[in-house]
């Protein structure tokens, strides 16, 4: 019997992949947004620059037909609308970076008569100033260059009007735009709160990389990154969760759930739910309606709520389907707000229940 011929596609890259590896050395693909976000960013930049120019023109009396704009605002708009999570695009970076760079450029122009040397010094000193004052913003270098070469005619007022005014109007427009586009601006890293409103991080955060680990890795990398350490920690945690889903993706909720689940009717008296929890030593009981559909869950804490019937005190259940990957339960069951997931079918009828204990046992068995 002859051996099968090797698949050349498996041992050698396709021309497209070879081309991709070659060009990626020079033209990298930015991570993150899809084309919808990029088009949204373009629309935001159009509105941001237009409103900034028109508002500044109206405020300074130059009219609608003569918008008062400085050219580096275009670069600021790219950062503000395309990468609003970047530390370089935050309000203080845009405003402080551009205004301080303008002051630096004007000062250098007054002290250094030779234009080329003045331009070079202005850009270099603006970088130092922005870095020290934690407002690094690339368009600030363009502002410093322009003012060193005579923009504003050496008047310090130019740093405030139009540069400062442009920045304030652009940031205000960006803040309003991102309120409707669904982005967090000014950007705040996603934080999972502790289960009981304490200062302790959420369990997944405590189990993930510590802040010192990320800081040490960034320091060892040896290059400045356009992302905050807090965002890096969040991304690492999400990557770890994705890895768990990949490794345990074949394990479904139906494989580990309890099937013989004690329930209580939604129209039953509260005393019945109290007796079930006490007599059976249960931490929760699913609540079902007259059609057998899950409509809530009752825990010992729910018993202190006022109400005569179970439906009056039941809390909203955390639901999952039988085919839901077990790894998808890690976050909801580790946050501490729910200790169980009720498993239902497409018709809402009860199939089973998974508790935190079930999840721990399943992951321990999978890791063994």
KEKE-566956 format. One record per residue (C-alpha): residue number from 1; residue in three letters; z, y, x. Coordinates in pm, whole numbers. Layout:
<atoms>
{atom NUM; 'ALA'; {Z; Y; X}}
...
</atoms>
This chain:
<atoms>
{atom 1; 'UNK'; {0; 0; 0}}
{atom 2; 'UNK'; {-99; 336; 142}}
{atom 3; 'UNK'; {151; 615; 154}}
{atom 4; 'UNK'; {82; 918; -62}}
{atom 5; 'UNK'; {-68; 1221; 101}}
{atom 6; 'UNK'; {180; 1499; 164}}
{atom 7; 'UNK'; {159; 1798; -61}}
{atom 8; 'UNK'; {39; 2079; 163}}
{atom 9; 'UNK'; {191; 2333; -71}}
{atom 10; 'UNK'; {535; 2190; 7}}
{atom 11; 'UNK'; {500; 2208; 386}}
{atom 12; 'UNK'; {302; 2528; 437}}
{atom 13; 'UNK'; {333; 2861; 262}}
{atom 14; 'UNK'; {58; 2979; 34}}
{atom 15; 'UNK'; {-151; 3277; 149}}
{atom 16; 'UNK'; {33; 3491; -100}}
{atom 17; 'UNK'; {369; 3390; 47}}
{atom 18; 'UNK'; {247; 3451; 403}}
{atom 19; 'UNK'; {124; 3794; 296}}
{atom 20; 'UNK'; {449; 3863; 117}}
{atom 21; 'UNK'; {656; 3778; 425}}
{atom 22; 'UNK'; {439; 3997; 643}}
{atom 23; 'UNK'; {433; 4300; 416}}
{atom 24; 'UNK'; {800; 4274; 324}}
{atom 25; 'UNK'; {880; 4372; 681}}
{atom 26; 'UNK'; {733; 4713; 607}}
{atom 27; 'UNK'; {735; 4745; 229}}
{atom 28; 'UNK'; {1053; 4606; 81}}
{atom 29; 'UNK'; {1100; 4556; -291}}
{atom 30; 'UNK'; {1408; 4738; -421}}
{atom 31; 'UNK'; {1656; 4521; -605}}
{atom 32; 'UNK'; {1770; 4589; -955}}
{atom 33; 'UNK'; {1569; 4755; -1231}}
{atom 34; 'UNK'; {1266; 4611; -1405}}
{atom 35; 'UNK'; {960; 4806; -1515}}
{atom 36; 'UNK'; {1133; 4922; -1832}}
{atom 37; 'UNK'; {1406; 5088; -1627}}
{atom 38; 'UNK'; {1152; 5240; -1391}}
{atom 39; 'UNK'; {953; 5390; -1676}}
{atom 40; 'UNK'; {1277; 5516; -1827}}
{atom 41; 'UNK'; {1363; 5676; -1493}}
{atom 42; 'UNK'; {1024; 5849; -1487}}
{atom 43; 'UNK'; {1080; 5987; -1836}}
{atom 44; 'UNK'; {1424; 6107; -1734}}
{atom 45; 'UNK'; {1287; 6280; -1425}}
{atom 46; 'UNK'; {1021; 6457; -1633}}
{atom 47; 'UNK'; {1282; 6584; -1875}}
{atom 48; 'UNK'; {1535; 6662; -1604}}
{atom 49; 'UNK'; {1304; 6875; -1391}}
{atom 50; 'UNK'; {1148; 7046; -1694}}
{atom 51; 'UNK'; {1483; 7137; -1849}}
{atom 52; 'UNK'; {1630; 7244; -1516}}
{atom 53; 'UNK'; {1338; 7474; -1443}}
{atom 54; 'UNK'; {1323; 7621; -1792}}
{atom 55; 'UNK'; {1696; 7675; -1828}}
{atom 56; 'UNK'; {1726; 7836; -1485}}
{atom 57; 'UNK'; {1425; 8055; -1561}}
{atom 58; 'UNK'; {1575; 8169; -1891}}
{atom 59; 'UNK'; {1922; 8230; -1742}}
{atom 60; 'UNK'; {1781; 8437; -1456}}
{atom 61; 'UNK'; {1530; 8626; -1667}}
{atom 62; 'UNK'; {1210; 8491; -1513}}
{atom 63; 'UNK'; {1094; 8348; -1845}}
{atom 64; 'UNK'; {957; 8017; -1962}}
{atom 65; 'UNK'; {632; 8048; -1769}}
{atom 66; 'UNK'; {809; 8086; -1432}}
{atom 67; 'UNK'; {1061; 7804; -1394}}
{atom 68; 'UNK'; {1298; 7870; -1105}}
{atom 69; 'UNK'; {1308; 7550; -895}}
{atom 70; 'UNK'; {1351; 7462; -530}}
{atom 71; 'UNK'; {1130; 7175; -412}}
{atom 72; 'UNK'; {1407; 6933; -297}}
{atom 73; 'UNK'; {1518; 6902; -662}}
{atom 74; 'UNK'; {1229; 6662; -703}}
{atom 75; 'UNK'; {1385; 6426; -450}}
{atom 76; 'UNK'; {1726; 6471; -610}}
{atom 77; 'UNK'; {1573; 6377; -945}}
{atom 78; 'UNK'; {1436; 6053; -798}}
{atom 79; 'UNK'; {1785; 5948; -693}}
{atom 80; 'UNK'; {1954; 6072; -1009}}
{atom 81; 'UNK'; {1722; 5899; -1255}}
{atom 82; 'UNK'; {1596; 5597; -1058}}
{atom 83; 'UNK'; {1918; 5483; -884}}
{atom 84; 'UNK'; {2207; 5644; -1077}}
{atom 85; 'UNK'; {2456; 5392; -933}}
{atom 86; 'UNK'; {2386; 5500; -575}}
{atom 87; 'UNK'; {2664; 5693; -397}}
{atom 88; 'UNK'; {2387; 5931; -288}}
{atom 89; 'UNK'; {2310; 6023; -651}}
{atom 90; 'UNK'; {2656; 6114; -776}}
{atom 91; 'UNK'; {2733; 6469; -899}}
{atom 92; 'UNK'; {2925; 6573; -587}}
{atom 93; 'UNK'; {2656; 6427; -361}}
{atom 94; 'UNK'; {2378; 6618; -540}}
{atom 95; 'UNK'; {2562; 6947; -578}}
{atom 96; 'UNK'; {2769; 6948; -261}}
{atom 97; 'UNK'; {2496; 6799; -46}}
{atom 98; 'UNK'; {2229; 7052; -146}}
{atom 99; 'UNK'; {2450; 7361; -156}}
{atom 100; 'UNK'; {2630; 7291; 172}}
{atom 101; 'UNK'; {2301; 7210; 342}}
{atom 102; 'UNK'; {2163; 7544; 223}}
{atom 103; 'UNK'; {2462; 7724; 376}}
{atom 104; 'UNK'; {2410; 7532; 701}}
{atom 105; 'UNK'; {2038; 7616; 710}}
{atom 106; 'UNK'; {2095; 7985; 646}}
{atom 107; 'UNK'; {2370; 8003; 911}}
{atom 108; 'UNK'; {2154; 7831; 1173}}
{atom 109; 'UNK'; {1858; 8059; 1092}}
{atom 110; 'UNK'; {2077; 8362; 1156}}
{atom 111; 'UNK'; {2207; 8230; 1488}}
{atom 112; 'UNK'; {1897; 8061; 1632}}
{atom 113; 'UNK'; {1581; 8276; 1645}}
{atom 114; 'UNK'; {1344; 7997; 1756}}
{atom 115; 'UNK'; {1212; 7835; 1431}}
{atom 116; 'UNK'; {1153; 7482; 1556}}
{atom 117; 'UNK'; {1495; 7455; 1719}}
{atom 118; 'UNK'; {1659; 7614; 1415}}
{atom 119; 'UNK'; {1493; 7364; 1182}}
{atom 120; 'UNK'; {1603; 7068; 1393}}
{atom 121; 'UNK'; {1960; 7191; 1428}}
{atom 122; 'UNK'; {1984; 7267; 1056}}
{atom 123; 'UNK'; {1889; 6914; 955}}
{atom 124; 'UNK'; {2122; 6754; 1209}}
{atom 125; 'UNK'; {2419; 6975; 1123}}
{atom 126; 'UNK'; {2361; 6924; 752}}
{atom 127; 'UNK'; {2393; 6549; 802}}
{atom 128; 'UNK'; {2722; 6599; 987}}
{atom 129; 'UNK'; {2852; 6836; 719}}
{atom 130; 'UNK'; {2755; 6614; 427}}
{atom 131; 'UNK'; {2901; 6307; 596}}
{atom 132; 'UNK'; {3233; 6476; 672}}
{atom 133; 'UNK'; {3265; 6612; 318}}
{atom 134; 'UNK'; {3157; 6283; 156}}
{atom 135; 'UNK'; {2851; 6426; -16}}
{atom 136; 'UNK'; {2564; 6268; 177}}
{atom 137; 'UNK'; {2243; 6339; -12}}
{atom 138; 'UNK'; {1900; 6294; 155}}
{atom 139; 'UNK'; {1733; 6592; -19}}
{atom 140; 'UNK'; {2001; 6806; 145}}
{atom 141; 'UNK'; {1808; 6766; 470}}
{atom 142; 'UNK'; {1503; 6920; 303}}
{atom 143; 'UNK'; {1715; 7209; 176}}
{atom 144; 'UNK'; {1852; 7271; 524}}
{atom 145; 'UNK'; {1502; 7259; 671}}
{atom 146; 'UNK'; {1359; 7502; 415}}
{atom 147; 'UNK'; {1638; 7755; 450}}
{atom 148; 'UNK'; {1625; 7738; 829}}
{atom 149; 'UNK'; {1254; 7823; 810}}
{atom 150; 'UNK'; {1311; 8129; 597}}
{atom 151; 'UNK'; {1357; 8014; 237}}
{atom 152; 'UNK'; {1594; 8258; 75}}
{atom 153; 'UNK'; {1531; 8514; 350}}
{atom 154; 'UNK'; {1864; 8434; 514}}
{atom 155; 'UNK'; {2078; 8538; 216}}
{atom 156; 'UNK'; {2378; 8316; 144}}
{atom 157; 'UNK'; {2336; 8386; -225}}
{atom 158; 'UNK'; {2029; 8161; -215}}
{atom 159; 'UNK'; {2263; 7863; -168}}
{atom 160; 'UNK'; {2422; 7937; -504}}
{atom 161; 'UNK'; {2119; 8069; -693}}
{atom 162; 'UNK'; {1883; 7897; -726}}
{atom 163; 'UNK'; {2001; 7591; -524}}
{atom 164; 'UNK'; {2346; 7553; -678}}
{atom 165; 'UNK'; {2229; 7643; -1026}}
{atom 166; 'UNK'; {1942; 7394; -1003}}
{atom 167; 'UNK'; {2188; 7121; -902}}
{atom 168; 'UNK'; {2427; 7192; -1188}}
{atom 169; 'UNK'; {2147; 7193; -1447}}
{atom 170; 'UNK'; {1992; 6876; -1306}}
{atom 171; 'UNK'; {2325; 6690; -1299}}
{atom 172; 'UNK'; {2405; 6801; -1654}}
{atom 173; 'UNK'; {2063; 6679; -1772}}
{atom 174; 'UNK'; {2111; 6349; -1589}}
{atom 175; 'UNK'; {2457; 6300; -1741}}
{atom 176; 'UNK'; {2317; 6355; -2090}}
{atom 177; 'UNK'; {2016; 6131; -2027}}
{atom 178; 'UNK'; {2221; 5840; -1895}}
{atom 179; 'UNK'; {2454; 5862; -2193}}
{atom 180; 'UNK'; {2158; 5756; -2407}}
{atom 181; 'UNK'; {1990; 5523; -2154}}
{atom 182; 'UNK'; {2296; 5300; -2128}}
{atom 183; 'UNK'; {2380; 5368; -1763}}
{atom 184; 'UNK'; {2721; 5467; -1635}}
{atom 185; 'UNK'; {2694; 5817; -1486}}
{atom 186; 'UNK'; {2884; 5933; -1293}}
{atom 187; 'UNK'; {2883; 5574; -1179}}
{atom 188; 'UNK'; {3203; 5372; -1198}}
{atom 189; 'UNK'; {3206; 5015; -1065}}
{atom 190; 'UNK'; {3259; 4755; -1338}}
{atom 191; 'UNK'; {3623; 4653; -1347}}
{atom 192; 'UNK'; {3772; 4360; -1535}}
{atom 193; 'UNK'; {4116; 4478; -1656}}
{atom 194; 'UNK'; {4423; 4261; -1619}}
{atom 195; 'UNK'; {4515; 4044; -1913}}
{atom 196; 'UNK'; {4830; 4232; -2007}}
{atom 197; 'UNK'; {4746; 4592; -1913}}
{atom 198; 'UNK'; {4922; 4553; -1579}}
{atom 199; 'UNK'; {4807; 4667; -1238}}
{atom 200; 'UNK'; {4719; 4311; -1140}}
{atom 201; 'UNK'; {4342; 4250; -1119}}
{atom 202; 'UNK'; {4185; 3999; -1354}}
{atom 203; 'UNK'; {4212; 3635; -1238}}
{atom 204; 'UNK'; {3849; 3616; -1127}}
{atom 205; 'UNK'; {3899; 3930; -919}}
{atom 206; 'UNK'; {4210; 3787; -755}}
{atom 207; 'UNK'; {4024; 3467; -669}}
{atom 208; 'UNK'; {3719; 3650; -535}}
{atom 209; 'UNK'; {3669; 3826; -204}}
{atom 210; 'UNK'; {3934; 4086; -124}}
{atom 211; 'UNK'; {3849; 4447; -53}}
{atom 212; 'UNK'; {3933; 4396; 313}}
{atom 213; 'UNK'; {3688; 4107; 336}}
{atom 214; 'UNK'; {3402; 4320; 207}}
{atom 215; 'UNK'; {3496; 4615; 431}}
{atom 216; 'UNK'; {3503; 4388; 734}}
{atom 217; 'UNK'; {3163; 4243; 647}}
{atom 218; 'UNK'; {3013; 4590; 603}}
{atom 219; 'UNK'; {3161; 4702; 935}}
{atom 220; 'UNK'; {3020; 4395; 1109}}
{atom 221; 'UNK'; {2679; 4457; 952}}
{atom 222; 'UNK'; {2661; 4778; 1152}}
{atom 223; 'UNK'; {2435; 4973; 916}}
{atom 224; 'UNK'; {2507; 5226; 644}}
{atom 225; 'UNK'; {2449; 5080; 296}}
{atom 226; 'UNK'; {2345; 5269; -14}}
{atom 227; 'UNK'; {2604; 5089; -226}}
{atom 228; 'UNK'; {2979; 5130; -259}}
{atom 229; 'UNK'; {3225; 4859; -145}}
{atom 230; 'UNK'; {3351; 4831; -504}}
{atom 231; 'UNK'; {2999; 4757; -627}}
{atom 232; 'UNK'; {2955; 4504; -348}}
{atom 233; 'UNK'; {3270; 4320; -455}}
{atom 234; 'UNK'; {3143; 4311; -813}}
{atom 235; 'UNK'; {2805; 4177; -703}}
{atom 236; 'UNK'; {2967; 3910; -485}}
{atom 237; 'UNK'; {3186; 3797; -776}}
{atom 238; 'UNK'; {2884; 3774; -1006}}
{atom 239; 'UNK'; {2694; 3579; -741}}
{atom 240; 'UNK'; {2984; 3334; -715}}
{atom 241; 'UNK'; {2982; 3286; -1094}}
{atom 242; 'UNK'; {2608; 3222; -1087}}
{atom 243; 'UNK'; {2662; 2964; -815}}
{atom 244; 'UNK'; {2923; 2789; -1030}}
{atom 245; 'UNK'; {2682; 2788; -1325}}
{atom 246; 'UNK'; {2412; 2637; -1105}}
{atom 247; 'UNK'; {2640; 2367; -964}}
{atom 248; 'UNK'; {2796; 2274; -1299}}
{atom 249; 'UNK'; {2508; 2364; -1526}}
{atom 250; 'UNK'; {2462; 2005; -1643}}
{atom 251; 'UNK'; {2818; 1992; -1777}}
{atom 252; 'UNK'; {2818; 2116; -2136}}
{atom 253; 'UNK'; {3100; 2220; -2365}}
{atom 254; 'UNK'; {3043; 1909; -2578}}
{atom 255; 'UNK'; {3130; 1693; -2275}}
{atom 256; 'UNK'; {3486; 1826; -2243}}
{atom 257; 'UNK'; {3585; 1955; -2587}}
{atom 258; 'UNK'; {3854; 1806; -2810}}
{atom 259; 'UNK'; {3689; 1669; -3123}}
{atom 260; 'UNK'; {3990; 1576; -3336}}
{atom 261; 'UNK'; {4102; 1934; -3402}}
{atom 262; 'UNK'; {4380; 2031; -3641}}
{atom 263; 'UNK'; {4274; 2315; -3868}}
{atom 264; 'UNK'; {4421; 2530; -4142}}
{atom 265; 'UNK'; {4248; 2669; -4451}}
{atom 266; 'UNK'; {4197; 3043; -4470}}
{atom 267; 'UNK'; {4364; 3060; -4812}}
{atom 268; 'UNK'; {4669; 2860; -4702}}
{atom 269; 'UNK'; {5007; 3038; -4692}}
{atom 270; 'UNK'; {5117; 3169; -4356}}
{atom 271; 'UNK'; {5412; 2929; -4366}}
{atom 272; 'UNK'; {5171; 2637; -4339}}
{atom 273; 'UNK'; {5016; 2775; -4018}}
{atom 274; 'UNK'; {5364; 2841; -3879}}
{atom 275; 'UNK'; {5466; 2482; -3951}}
{atom 276; 'UNK'; {5153; 2340; -3786}}
{atom 277; 'UNK'; {5205; 2542; -3471}}
{atom 278; 'UNK'; {5573; 2453; -3453}}
{atom 279; 'UNK'; {5567; 2087; -3554}}
{atom 280; 'UNK'; {5261; 1992; -3351}}
{atom 281; 'UNK'; {5343; 2208; -3050}}
{atom 282; 'UNK'; {5008; 2388; -3073}}
{atom 283; 'UNK'; {4910; 2716; -2913}}
{atom 284; 'UNK'; {4632; 2786; -3163}}
{atom 285; 'UNK'; {4482; 2654; -3485}}
{atom 286; 'UNK'; {4125; 2723; -3600}}
{atom 287; 'UNK'; {4095; 2871; -3949}}
{atom 288; 'UNK'; {3818; 2739; -4175}}
{atom 289; 'UNK'; {3690; 2854; -4515}}
{atom 290; 'UNK'; {3612; 2638; -4817}}
{atom 291; 'UNK'; {3270; 2551; -4668}}
{atom 292; 'UNK'; {3417; 2424; -4343}}
{atom 293; 'UNK'; {3302; 2723; -4138}}
{atom 294; 'UNK'; {3524; 2871; -3869}}
{atom 295; 'UNK'; {3638; 3219; -3970}}
{atom 296; 'UNK'; {3927; 3280; -3730}}
{atom 297; 'UNK'; {4208; 3138; -3520}}
{atom 298; 'UNK'; {4586; 3166; -3551}}
{atom 299; 'UNK'; {4827; 3172; -3256}}
{atom 300; 'UNK'; {5207; 3221; -3249}}
{atom 301; 'UNK'; {5155; 3592; -3180}}
{atom 302; 'UNK'; {4947; 3626; -3497}}
{atom 303; 'UNK'; {5241; 3506; -3707}}
{atom 304; 'UNK'; {5417; 3841; -3668}}
{atom 305; 'UNK'; {5137; 4021; -3851}}
{atom 306; 'UNK'; {5202; 4110; -4215}}
{atom 307; 'UNK'; {5018; 3894; -4466}}
{atom 308; 'UNK'; {5068; 3621; -4724}}
{atom 309; 'UNK'; {4762; 3410; -4649}}
{atom 310; 'UNK'; {4626; 3280; -4322}}
{atom 311; 'UNK'; {4311; 3489; -4359}}
{atom 312; 'UNK'; {4533; 3800; -4351}}
{atom 313; 'UNK'; {4669; 3729; -4003}}
{atom 314; 'UNK'; {4388; 3531; -3837}}
{atom 315; 'UNK'; {4230; 3674; -3522}}
{atom 316; 'UNK'; {3861; 3671; -3439}}
{atom 317; 'UNK'; {3773; 3345; -3262}}
{atom 318; 'UNK'; {3594; 3305; -2932}}
{atom 319; 'UNK'; {3297; 3084; -3021}}
{atom 320; 'UNK'; {3060; 2865; -2822}}
{atom 321; 'UNK'; {2794; 2608; -2904}}
{atom 322; 'UNK'; {2812; 2241; -2806}}
{atom 323; 'UNK'; {2537; 2286; -2546}}
{atom 324; 'UNK'; {2692; 2594; -2383}}
{atom 325; 'UNK'; {2741; 2533; -2007}}
{atom 326; 'UNK'; {3107; 2488; -1919}}
{atom 327; 'UNK'; {3071; 2745; -1641}}
{atom 328; 'UNK'; {3002; 3013; -1905}}
{atom 329; 'UNK'; {3361; 2976; -2023}}
{atom 330; 'UNK'; {3508; 3081; -1689}}
{atom 331; 'UNK'; {3511; 3453; -1756}}
{atom 332; 'UNK'; {3629; 3459; -2119}}
{atom 333; 'UNK'; {3904; 3202; -2062}}
{atom 334; 'UNK'; {4025; 3364; -1739}}
{atom 335; 'UNK'; {4065; 3713; -1885}}
{atom 336; 'UNK'; {4382; 3608; -2066}}
{atom 337; 'UNK'; {4294; 3744; -2408}}
{atom 338; 'UNK'; {4196; 3405; -2546}}
{atom 339; 'UNK'; {4330; 3066; -2443}}
{atom 340; 'UNK'; {4078; 2861; -2638}}
{atom 341; 'UNK'; {3711; 2848; -2731}}
{atom 342; 'UNK'; {3618; 2713; -3072}}
{atom 343; 'UNK'; {3299; 2506; -3064}}
{atom 344; 'UNK'; {3075; 2544; -3368}}
{atom 345; 'UNK'; {2727; 2434; -3469}}
{atom 346; 'UNK'; {2445; 2654; -3589}}
{atom 347; 'UNK'; {2590; 2648; -3939}}
{atom 348; 'UNK'; {2929; 2773; -3818}}
{atom 349; 'UNK'; {3104; 2444; -3886}}
{atom 350; 'UNK'; {3370; 2321; -3647}}
{atom 351; 'UNK'; {3263; 2074; -3377}}
{atom 352; 'UNK'; {3561; 2090; -3144}}
{atom 353; 'UNK'; {3772; 2312; -2920}}
{atom 354; 'UNK'; {3807; 2379; -2547}}
{atom 355; 'UNK'; {4132; 2513; -2402}}
{atom 356; 'UNK'; {4210; 2656; -2060}}
{atom 357; 'UNK'; {4362; 2318; -1969}}
{atom 358; 'UNK'; {4039; 2142; -2062}}
{atom 359; 'UNK'; {3840; 2380; -1844}}
{atom 360; 'UNK'; {4069; 2337; -1542}}
{atom 361; 'UNK'; {4058; 1958; -1575}}
{atom 362; 'UNK'; {3677; 1958; -1602}}
{atom 363; 'UNK'; {3622; 2179; -1297}}
{atom 364; 'UNK'; {3878; 1981; -1095}}
{atom 365; 'UNK'; {3702; 1655; -1183}}
{atom 366; 'UNK'; {3362; 1802; -1094}}
{atom 367; 'UNK'; {3492; 1923; -756}}
{atom 368; 'UNK'; {3655; 1590; -670}}
</atoms>
